[in-house]
Amino acid sequence: MRTFSSALAALLLSASALASTAPLPESVSQGALVVGHATPGQHVTVAGKPVRVGSDGVFVFGVGRDEQGPVDVAIGSDRRRLVVTPRDWPVERVNGVPPKTVNPPPAIAARIAREQAEVVAARGRDDAREDFAKGFIWPVTGRISGRFGNQRIYNGDPKAPHSGMDIAVPEGTPVKAPAAGVVTFAKPDLYLTGGTLLLDHGFGLSSNFLHLSRIDVKVGQRVRQGQVIGAAGMTGRATGPHVHWGFNWFDVRLDPLLLPGIR
């Protein structure tokens, strides 16, 4: 699943990468986080939209699952066009599922919409913190039971592609923060995702953890990398105990397997 070029790998976050001006790669993978470095104070845009540039010149952006590219990046007066490398996204067809499971009744659908709107709002944060700068560690260790980007079609009705990575572990397994950050959302009983926690790493980057059996932190709390933030479970709509780890750049969903430090 790892499709980084050596150029992209060199860009991904490490102390040495952030300490020097590194060129952008010529190509990037669908679902990847890209990190660049400009001269401090330079104006940077991605697809015509300005992005935050740190006091050290670092900037980040994400390439979505379905992005076709090229991605236009402007660093001051320098213009780049990054080719997007496509990936093969598996599709699974599942028939005979009860209709109310595939499409919930209006009252439940309205609840789901309200809850998801709260989560989306939490992802809009754009702090200058560079908590992502030391890279990422696994929140738990276990078998990967679901991969980012895979899609299921229930009774002929296509559903949204899988938004993160599922890691199968026993219920109650401690979940650790993959990077430092600030808790921006923490609720134990969302209809679809059960115990749901969002951790903001700065610059619009955030991790989300779903189906938790326990949440050990509160909104506004700052946590360090490796700190226990909750426990694995199967709350919400889940068929077995696991940790769902999703990763976003604002509303762009990214593949946790392509984050720096993850092997």
C-alpha positions as CSV (number, residue, x, y, z in Angstrom):
1,M,0.0,0.0,0.0
2,R,2.9,2.4,0.5
3,T,3.5,4.3,-2.7
4,F,5.8,7.1,-1.6
5,S,8.6,8.2,-3.9
6,S,11.9,8.8,-2.3
7,A,11.4,12.5,-2.9
8,L,8.2,12.5,-1.0
9,A,9.6,10.4,1.8
10,A,12.4,13.0,2.1
11,L,9.8,15.7,2.5
12,L,7.7,14.0,5.2
13,L,8.2,15.2,8.6
14,S,11.4,14.8,10.5
15,A,13.6,17.3,12.3
16,S,16.0,17.4,9.4
17,A,13.3,17.9,6.9
18,L,11.9,20.9,8.8
19,A,15.3,22.4,9.3
20,S,16.1,22.9,5.6
21,T,14.3,24.0,2.5
22,A,13.4,20.8,0.6
23,P,12.0,20.7,-2.9
24,L,8.5,19.5,-3.5
25,P,8.2,16.0,-5.2
26,E,7.3,15.8,-8.8
27,S,4.5,13.3,-8.0
28,V,2.4,12.5,-5.0
29,S,0.1,9.6,-4.1
30,Q,-3.7,9.8,-3.7
31,G,-4.4,9.9,0.1
32,A,-0.9,11.3,1.0
33,L,0.2,14.1,3.3
34,V,2.7,16.5,1.6
35,V,5.0,18.7,3.5
36,G,7.0,21.5,1.9
37,H,9.2,24.3,3.1
38,A,9.2,27.9,1.9
39,T,11.1,30.9,2.9
40,P,9.5,32.2,6.1
41,G,7.0,34.9,5.2
42,Q,6.4,33.6,1.7
43,H,2.9,33.3,0.4
44,V,1.9,29.7,-0.5
45,T,-1.2,28.5,-2.3
46,V,-2.4,25.0,-3.2
47,A,-5.0,24.7,-5.9
48,G,-5.3,28.5,-5.7
49,K,-6.1,28.6,-2.0
50,P,-3.7,30.0,0.6
51,V,-2.2,27.6,3.2
52,R,-0.6,28.4,6.5
53,V,3.2,28.9,6.4
54,G,5.0,28.5,9.8
55,S,7.6,30.8,11.2
56,D,10.1,28.2,10.1
57,G,8.7,28.1,6.5
58,V,7.0,24.7,6.8
59,F,3.6,24.2,5.1
60,V,1.4,21.1,4.6
61,F,-1.4,19.9,2.4
62,G,-3.3,16.7,1.7
63,V,-4.1,14.9,-1.6
64,G,-7.5,13.3,-1.4
65,R,-8.5,9.8,-2.3
66,D,-10.1,10.7,-5.6
67,E,-7.8,13.6,-6.6
68,Q,-6.8,13.3,-10.2
69,G,-4.4,16.2,-10.4
70,P,-2.2,17.8,-11.3
71,V,-2.0,19.8,-8.0
72,D,-0.9,23.4,-8.6
73,V,1.3,24.7,-5.8
74,A,2.6,28.3,-5.8
75,I,5.5,29.2,-3.4
76,G,6.0,33.0,-3.9
77,S,6.5,33.4,-7.6
78,D,7.5,29.8,-8.1
79,R,4.8,27.6,-9.7
80,R,4.8,23.9,-9.5
81,R,2.4,21.2,-10.9
82,L,2.5,17.9,-9.0
83,V,1.4,14.8,-10.8
84,V,-1.0,12.6,-8.7
85,T,-0.2,8.9,-8.7
86,P,-3.5,6.9,-8.8
87,R,-4.1,3.9,-6.5
88,D,-6.3,0.8,-7.0
89,W,-9.2,1.1,-4.6
90,P,-10.9,-2.3,-3.9
91,V,-14.7,-2.4,-4.1
92,E,-16.7,-5.1,-2.2
93,R,-20.3,-5.8,-3.1
94,V,-22.6,-7.0,-0.3
95,N,-26.1,-8.0,-1.1
96,G,-29.0,-9.1,1.1
97,V,-28.5,-6.5,3.8
98,P,-31.7,-5.3,5.6
99,P,-32.7,-2.0,4.0
100,K,-33.0,-0.1,7.3
101,T,-29.4,-0.9,7.9
102,V,-28.3,0.5,4.6
103,N,-30.5,3.6,4.7
104,P,-31.6,4.5,8.2
105,P,-35.1,6.0,8.8
106,P,-35.5,9.8,8.7
107,A,-35.2,10.5,12.4
108,I,-31.9,8.5,12.7
109,A,-30.6,10.1,9.5
110,A,-31.2,13.5,11.0
111,R,-29.3,12.6,14.1
112,I,-26.4,11.3,12.1
113,A,-26.3,14.5,10.1
114,R,-26.3,16.6,13.2
115,E,-23.5,14.6,14.8
116,Q,-21.4,14.6,11.7
117,A,-21.8,18.4,11.3
118,E,-20.2,18.7,14.8
119,V,-17.3,16.6,13.8
120,V,-16.8,18.6,10.6
121,A,-16.8,21.8,12.5
122,A,-14.0,20.5,14.8
123,R,-11.9,19.7,11.8
124,G,-11.9,23.4,10.6
125,R,-9.3,24.4,13.3
126,D,-6.1,26.0,11.9
127,D,-3.6,26.4,14.7
128,A,0.0,27.5,14.2
129,R,1.1,24.6,16.5
130,E,3.5,22.1,14.8
131,D,2.6,19.1,16.9
132,F,3.0,17.0,13.7
133,A,6.7,17.8,13.4
134,K,8.0,14.7,15.1
135,G,6.1,12.3,12.9
136,F,3.6,9.7,14.0
137,I,3.4,6.4,15.9
138,W,0.8,3.7,15.9
139,P,-2.1,4.3,18.3
140,V,-2.3,0.6,18.9
141,T,-0.5,-2.5,17.6
142,G,-2.6,-5.1,15.9
143,R,-3.9,-6.6,12.6
144,I,-5.1,-4.1,10.0
145,S,-8.6,-5.2,9.4
146,G,-9.8,-2.3,7.2
147,R,-7.8,0.0,4.9
148,F,-8.4,3.6,3.9
149,G,-10.2,4.1,0.6
150,N,-11.9,0.7,0.3
151,Q,-15.6,0.9,-0.7
152,R,-18.6,-1.3,-0.1
153,I,-21.7,-1.4,-2.2
154,Y,-24.7,-2.6,-0.2
155,N,-27.7,-4.0,-2.2
156,G,-26.4,-2.0,-5.2
157,D,-26.2,1.3,-3.2
158,P,-22.6,2.6,-3.2
159,K,-21.5,4.0,0.2
160,A,-18.7,6.4,1.1
161,P,-15.2,4.9,0.9
162,H,-13.7,3.9,4.2
163,S,-12.3,7.1,5.8
164,G,-9.5,5.6,7.8
165,M,-7.7,2.5,8.9
166,D,-9.1,-0.2,11.2
167,I,-6.8,-2.0,13.6
168,A,-8.3,-5.1,15.2
169,V,-7.4,-5.3,18.9
170,P,-9.2,-6.6,22.1
171,E,-11.8,-4.4,23.7
172,G,-10.2,-2.2,26.3
173,T,-6.8,-2.0,24.6
174,P,-5.3,1.4,25.5
175,V,-5.2,3.9,22.6
176,K,-2.2,6.2,22.4
177,A,-1.9,9.6,20.8
178,P,0.0,9.1,17.5
179,A,1.3,12.7,17.8
180,A,0.9,15.5,20.3
181,G,-2.1,17.7,20.0
182,V,-5.2,19.3,21.4
183,V,-8.5,17.5,21.9
184,T,-11.2,19.3,19.8
185,F,-14.1,16.7,20.1
186,A,-14.9,14.0,22.6
187,K,-18.3,12.3,22.9
188,P,-19.1,8.7,23.9
189,D,-22.3,7.9,22.1
190,L,-22.5,9.0,18.4
191,Y,-24.9,6.9,16.5
192,L,-22.6,5.6,13.8
193,T,-19.2,6.0,15.4
194,G,-19.9,5.5,19.2
195,G,-17.1,6.9,21.3
196,T,-15.5,9.5,19.1
197,L,-12.4,11.6,19.7
198,L,-10.6,14.2,17.5
199,L,-7.1,15.3,18.2
200,D,-5.8,18.4,16.4
201,H,-2.1,18.4,15.5
202,G,-1.9,21.9,14.0
203,F,-2.0,23.4,10.5
204,G,-5.4,21.7,9.9
205,L,-4.1,18.2,10.5
206,S,-6.2,16.0,12.8
207,S,-6.6,12.4,13.9
208,N,-9.9,10.9,14.7
209,F,-10.6,7.7,16.7
210,L,-14.0,6.0,16.5
211,H,-15.9,3.2,18.3
212,L,-13.9,3.8,21.6
213,S,-15.2,2.0,24.7
214,R,-13.7,4.8,26.9
215,I,-12.4,8.3,26.4
216,D,-9.8,9.5,28.9
217,V,-9.3,13.1,27.8
218,K,-11.5,16.3,27.5
219,V,-12.0,18.9,24.9
220,G,-9.3,21.6,25.2
221,Q,-6.8,19.2,26.8
222,R,-3.3,19.1,25.4
223,V,-1.8,15.6,25.1
224,R,1.7,14.4,24.3
225,Q,2.7,11.8,21.8
226,G,2.2,8.3,23.2
227,Q,-0.2,9.4,26.0
228,V,-3.2,7.1,26.5
229,I,-6.3,8.9,25.3
230,G,-8.9,6.2,25.5
231,A,-9.6,2.5,25.0
232,A,-10.6,0.4,22.0
233,G,-14.1,-0.9,21.7
234,M,-17.1,-1.6,19.4
235,T,-19.5,1.3,20.2
236,G,-21.7,2.7,17.6
237,R,-22.2,0.7,14.4
238,A,-19.3,-1.7,14.7
239,T,-19.2,-5.5,14.2
240,G,-16.2,-6.2,16.4
241,P,-13.6,-4.5,18.7
242,H,-11.1,-2.4,16.9
243,V,-9.6,1.1,16.6
244,H,-10.6,3.2,13.6
245,W,-7.9,5.8,13.0
246,G,-8.8,8.5,10.5
247,F,-6.6,11.4,9.5
248,N,-7.6,14.7,7.9
249,W,-6.2,17.9,6.4
250,F,-9.3,20.0,7.1
251,D,-12.0,18.1,5.2
252,V,-9.6,16.1,3.0
253,R,-9.3,12.5,4.3
254,L,-5.8,11.0,4.2
255,D,-4.4,7.5,4.5
256,P,-2.7,7.0,8.0
257,L,-0.5,4.4,6.4
258,L,1.2,7.1,4.4
259,L,2.2,9.2,7.5
260,P,5.8,9.6,8.5
261,G,7.0,7.1,11.1
262,I,4.3,4.5,10.2
263,R,5.8,1.3,8.9
